[in-house]
Amino acid sequence: MSKWLNRTHCVAVLAMIVTLVLALAGCSSSSTPARGAVPDTLRVALLPDENAGEVLKKNQQLKTYLEGKLGRKVELVVTTDYSSMIEAMAHDRLEFAYFGPLSYLLAKQKSDIEPFAALQEVKGQPPTYQSVLVANPASGIKTLHDVAGKTVAWGDPASTSSHLIPKAMLAKAGLRVDHGDYQQQFVGAHDAVALAVQNGNAQAGGLSKPIYERLIESGTIDRNKVVVIAESVPYPNYPWTIQASLPAEFKAKVRAAFLDLDDQSVLKPFKGAGFAPVTDQDYNVVRQLAPLLGINLADLSK
């Protein structure tokens, strides 16, 4: 009798365990959407080009606009750095994201993502932007050649306009950091670059021209202490990207939301007139730039 009870007890316990496991599995599948499914809350990442709190504050109108257009809640995300944003996209913790050209290429190596829109500064014009090299007049720097022997501040290693492009500008002028022509330091964000130059922690620095202009307008930096010494040629602007695994109908809806956007209160933080369509091929010019500087994209994406 006791053996029968023990056996019955074991069967009952096993049944309870199986039931619990199935219940937990059910909860897991309902709370985490399957890859390719459209979640109730869309996670949308913005680049950590400036202070995260400021980026989120400035883009609340974008959040409201997208929620209205897409019929879903939107969670804006600003990661600590470019690498964290790339990893978040690679691990399906974001549905779409606003990358810089270089960080997009790095993310593309780890994620199946598609670029679909980039900012137009002027309607009808190509979606391009420029980088600037700035200097503190107290350093005596007036031209690119004057940067020799000085310390240059860059933003993030994966930044296009606060690393890759201005570094290429110096290389074209005959100055390479790998040849010991100047020293470099990475300070994280574009605003940190401008402040490093203003405070004398670096004599020169590189950042996005639109961000430089915004920092001047807001009074964050003094135009007499951080001056532009050179501007780059135009490069393809920051792309909005989306997970390729999402349904085609939803991706088309997201694309239309950006391409139809003309609300200036939403566009104000971007300093542009609207968004234009882009494809992966538009960023080949950036792909070709990295090897010329001895920069290995595979190494940067690790």
URBEL-V541316 format. One record per pair of residues at least 6 apart in sequence whose ideal C-beta (glycine too) atoms are under 6 Angstrom apart, sorted by the first residue. I is the first residue (numbers start at 0). J is the second residue. Records with the same first field share a line. If there is no record, write none. Layout:
BEGIN
I=J + J
END
This chain:
BEGIN
32=38
34=244
35=244
37=249
40=72 + 74
41=71 + 73 + 94
42=74 + 76 + 93 + 94
43=73 + 75 + 95
44=76 + 84 + 93 + 96
45=54 + 77 + 97
46=97
47=77 + 78 + 80
48=188 + 189
49=188 + 190
51=77
54=77
55=75 + 77
57=268
58=75 + 268
60=264 + 265
61=265
62=73 + 75
64=265
65=73
66=73
68=256
78=84
80=155
81=102 + 155 + 157
85=105 + 106
87=93
88=96 + 106 + 110
89=109 + 110
94=242
95=241
96=240
97=237 + 239
98=106 + 238 + 240
99=158 + 159 + 237
100=159 + 235 + 282 + 285
101=157 + 159 + 163 + 285
102=157
103=238
105=157 + 299 + 300
108=300
111=243
112=240
113=241 + 243
114=238 + 240 + 277
115=239 + 254
116=239 + 257 + 258 + 274
117=126 + 236 + 238 + 277
118=126 + 236 + 269 + 271 + 274
119=126 + 271 + 272 + 273 + 275
120=271
121=272
122=272 + 273
126=236 + 275
127=233 + 236
128=236
129=208 + 230 + 231 + 233
130=160 + 164 + 165 + 205 + 231
131=208 + 211 + 227 + 230
132=165 + 168 + 205 + 228 + 229
133=196 + 204 + 225 + 227
134=140 + 203 + 228
135=196 + 224
136=226
138=202
140=202 + 203
143=172 + 229
144=172
146=174 + 181 + 203
147=174 + 180
149=181 + 202 + 203
150=182 + 201 + 202
151=181 + 183 + 203
152=184 + 186 + 192 + 195 + 201 + 204
153=161 + 162 + 183 + 185 + 205
154=161 + 188 + 189 + 192
156=185
157=299
160=207
161=189 + 192 + 205 + 206
164=231
165=205
166=292
167=288 + 292
168=229 + 231
170=292
174=180 + 181
176=183
177=293
186=192 + 195
189=206 + 207 + 210
190=214
192=204 + 206
193=214 + 220 + 225
195=201
196=204 + 225
197=220 + 224 + 225
209=270
214=220
215=222
235=281 + 282
238=277
239=257
241=250 + 253
257=274
258=274
260=273
261=273
289=296
END
